[in-house]
Amino acid sequence: MIHSPPEQPPSLHPLTSAQIYWLQLELQARFGFPLPRAERWVQRGRCPCCDHRTLYYFASSPTRVRCNRQNKCAFEITTRALFPDVFGGPDAWKGTCECQLPPA
């Protein structure tokens, strides 16, 4: 008996360069990140939960923002949850801490 491969979920489209640029500007404004350099990670954003400058995200694909203090704070949020209009609608993701996010 020949088995067909399981149905694959729809592939996620990678972010366009315009979306990446816009997300970097918004993250800079909202969390105080420095301007991205030629580094792999953008670091030193201000965490809304612990108020330390320990937030970071992957520069070439800013889809998730995390606090580096995983044992004490563990704040993490997706850019899809922060900016649902960029990704085409609301997202049901819930954050890992009960703090207030800075205003948009």
Residue frames as qw, qx, qy, qz and C-alpha x, y, z in Angstrom:
[[0.000, 0.889, 0.457, 0.000, 0.00, 0.00, 0.00],
 [0.420, 0.331, -0.005, 0.845, 1.40, 3.39, -0.99],
 [0.263, -0.750, -0.442, 0.415, 1.08, 6.11, 1.61],
 [0.284, 0.788, 0.123, 0.532, 0.89, 9.70, 0.55],
 [0.373, 0.102, -0.424, 0.819, 2.99, 12.16, 2.53],
 [0.133, -0.660, -0.605, 0.424, 1.16, 14.01, 5.30],
 [0.207, 0.863, 0.304, 0.347, -0.40, 17.27, 4.30],
 [0.492, 0.000, -0.203, 0.847, 2.07, 20.07, 4.81],
 [0.054, -0.801, -0.392, 0.449, 0.95, 23.28, 6.51],
 [0.439, 0.857, 0.127, 0.236, 1.01, 26.35, 4.27],
 [0.668, 0.042, -0.151, 0.727, 4.50, 27.76, 4.14],
 [0.199, -0.864, -0.206, 0.414, 5.14, 31.00, 5.92],
 [0.536, 0.741, 0.065, 0.399, 6.26, 33.68, 3.55],
 [0.589, -0.193, -0.206, 0.757, 9.50, 35.32, 4.58],
 [0.047, -0.856, -0.235, 0.458, 9.41, 38.97, 5.47],
 [0.554, 0.716, 0.137, 0.402, 10.13, 41.43, 2.70],
 [0.514, 0.072, -0.208, 0.829, 12.97, 43.90, 3.11],
 [0.174, -0.510, -0.103, -0.836, 10.40, 46.70, 3.46],
 [0.734, -0.557, -0.296, -0.250, 8.65, 44.84, 6.29],
 [0.777, -0.188, -0.303, 0.518, 11.97, 44.16, 8.03],
 [0.271, 0.288, -0.088, 0.914, 12.95, 47.83, 7.79],
 [0.415, -0.562, -0.182, -0.692, 9.55, 48.98, 9.09],
 [0.820, -0.461, -0.338, 0.001, 9.64, 46.46, 11.97],
 [0.652, -0.023, -0.278, 0.705, 13.15, 47.57, 12.96],
 [0.018, 0.403, -0.025, 0.915, 12.04, 51.20, 13.07],
 [0.621, -0.542, -0.245, -0.510, 8.95, 50.35, 15.13],
 [0.841, -0.322, -0.353, 0.255, 10.93, 48.19, 17.56],
 [0.452, 0.175, -0.214, 0.848, 13.47, 50.98, 17.93],
 [0.224, -0.475, -0.046, -0.850, 10.72, 53.49, 18.73],
 [0.745, -0.479, -0.264, -0.382, 8.78, 51.24, 21.09],
 [0.894, -0.391, -0.131, 0.173, 11.58, 49.51, 23.02],
 [0.183, -0.930, 0.294, 0.123, 14.54, 51.88, 22.56],
 [0.890, 0.032, 0.282, 0.358, 16.68, 49.56, 20.45],
 [0.169, -0.627, 0.362, 0.669, 19.76, 51.14, 18.86],
 [0.632, 0.591, -0.249, -0.436, 19.91, 51.31, 15.08],
 [0.962, -0.004, 0.256, 0.091, 20.78, 47.88, 13.63],
 [0.039, -0.741, 0.581, 0.335, 24.37, 47.45, 12.53],
 [0.633, 0.386, -0.616, -0.267, 25.95, 44.71, 10.50],
 [0.184, -0.272, 0.877, -0.350, 25.54, 42.33, 13.44],
 [0.276, -0.183, -0.910, -0.248, 23.40, 39.24, 13.62],
 [0.309, -0.627, -0.691, 0.182, 21.44, 40.30, 16.71],
 [0.039, -0.621, 0.016, -0.782, 20.07, 43.69, 17.69],
 [0.558, -0.365, -0.645, 0.375, 20.41, 44.04, 21.45],
 [0.232, -0.139, -0.354, 0.895, 19.92, 46.49, 24.32],
 [0.314, -0.493, -0.405, -0.703, 16.22, 47.22, 23.99],
 [0.228, -0.242, 0.570, -0.751, 14.39, 48.11, 27.22],
 [0.252, -0.248, -0.933, -0.064, 12.28, 45.23, 28.55],
 [0.389, -0.486, -0.146, -0.769, 8.75, 46.35, 29.57],
 [0.804, -0.431, -0.398, -0.095, 8.62, 43.72, 32.34],
 [0.763, -0.391, -0.208, 0.471, 11.93, 44.02, 34.18],
 [0.050, 0.997, -0.004, -0.051, 12.97, 47.48, 32.87],
 [0.564, -0.488, 0.472, 0.471, 16.50, 46.26, 32.02],
 [0.435, 0.696, -0.345, -0.454, 18.13, 46.91, 28.65],
 [0.391, -0.269, 0.876, 0.083, 18.18, 43.21, 27.82],
 [0.751, 0.480, 0.343, -0.296, 15.76, 42.81, 24.89],
 [0.150, -0.418, 0.697, 0.563, 17.07, 41.41, 21.64],
 [0.791, 0.451, 0.297, -0.287, 15.88, 40.19, 18.24],
 [0.677, 0.030, 0.547, 0.491, 17.35, 38.59, 15.14],
 [0.007, 0.551, -0.151, -0.821, 18.30, 41.41, 12.77],
 [0.111, 0.140, -0.709, -0.683, 17.52, 39.76, 9.43],
 [0.410, -0.362, -0.741, -0.389, 14.17, 38.36, 10.57],
 [0.098, -0.166, 0.520, -0.832, 12.63, 40.34, 13.44],
 [0.559, -0.308, -0.607, -0.474, 9.77, 37.96, 14.22],
 [0.717, -0.543, -0.428, 0.086, 10.31, 37.55, 17.97],
 [0.040, 0.717, -0.355, 0.599, 11.54, 39.91, 20.72],
 [0.818, -0.344, -0.445, 0.125, 12.97, 38.33, 23.89],
 [0.330, -0.867, 0.308, -0.211, 14.44, 39.39, 27.20],
 [0.551, 0.456, -0.667, 0.210, 17.89, 37.96, 27.83],
 [0.226, -0.334, 0.704, -0.585, 17.05, 37.42, 31.53],
 [0.609, -0.087, -0.670, -0.415, 15.31, 34.08, 30.93],
 [0.451, -0.201, -0.801, 0.338, 15.52, 32.88, 34.55],
 [0.092, -0.315, -0.482, 0.812, 14.20, 36.09, 36.13],
 [0.335, 0.387, 0.023, -0.859, 11.99, 37.78, 33.54],
 [0.363, 0.148, 0.886, 0.247, 11.47, 35.58, 30.44],
 [0.416, 0.651, 0.176, -0.610, 9.54, 38.25, 28.52],
 [0.266, -0.042, 0.779, 0.567, 8.91, 37.18, 24.95],
 [0.486, 0.617, 0.361, -0.502, 6.55, 38.46, 22.28],
 [0.564, 0.276, 0.591, 0.505, 6.16, 38.03, 18.56],
 [0.008, -0.219, 0.176, 0.960, 6.17, 40.98, 16.20],
 [0.219, -0.337, -0.758, -0.514, 2.99, 39.49, 14.76],
 [0.339, -0.644, -0.650, 0.219, 1.31, 40.08, 18.14],
 [0.250, -0.488, -0.125, 0.827, 2.77, 43.60, 18.42],
 [0.202, 0.427, -0.282, -0.835, 1.92, 44.70, 14.88],
 [0.556, 0.266, 0.785, -0.057, -0.94, 42.52, 13.55],
 [0.488, 0.779, 0.122, -0.374, -1.75, 44.95, 10.73],
 [0.084, 0.671, -0.649, -0.348, 1.63, 44.24, 9.10],
 [0.139, -0.160, 0.972, 0.098, 0.93, 40.51, 9.02],
 [0.352, -0.137, -0.655, -0.654, -2.68, 40.67, 7.88],
 [0.646, -0.483, -0.401, -0.434, -4.82, 40.37, 11.00],
 [0.496, -0.664, 0.387, -0.404, -4.96, 39.81, 14.74],
 [0.546, 0.251, -0.787, 0.143, -3.00, 37.03, 16.39],
 [0.757, -0.544, -0.225, -0.282, -4.09, 34.96, 19.38],
 [0.657, 0.163, -0.516, 0.525, -0.62, 34.77, 20.92],
 [0.498, -0.851, -0.098, -0.134, -0.36, 35.63, 24.61],
 [0.228, 0.745, -0.506, 0.370, 2.79, 36.97, 26.21],
 [0.722, -0.084, -0.630, 0.272, 4.81, 35.24, 28.92],
 [0.265, -0.182, -0.521, 0.791, 4.46, 37.97, 31.53],
 [0.046, -0.768, -0.639, 0.001, 1.62, 40.11, 32.80],
 [0.277, -0.434, -0.054, 0.855, 3.24, 43.50, 32.28],
 [0.386, 0.832, 0.256, -0.307, 1.98, 46.48, 30.31],
 [0.661, 0.258, 0.333, 0.621, 3.52, 46.96, 26.89],
 [0.132, -0.403, 0.015, 0.906, 4.66, 50.48, 26.02],
 [0.508, 0.675, 0.331, -0.420, 2.15, 52.38, 23.88],
 [0.692, 0.352, 0.458, 0.433, 2.48, 52.14, 20.12]]
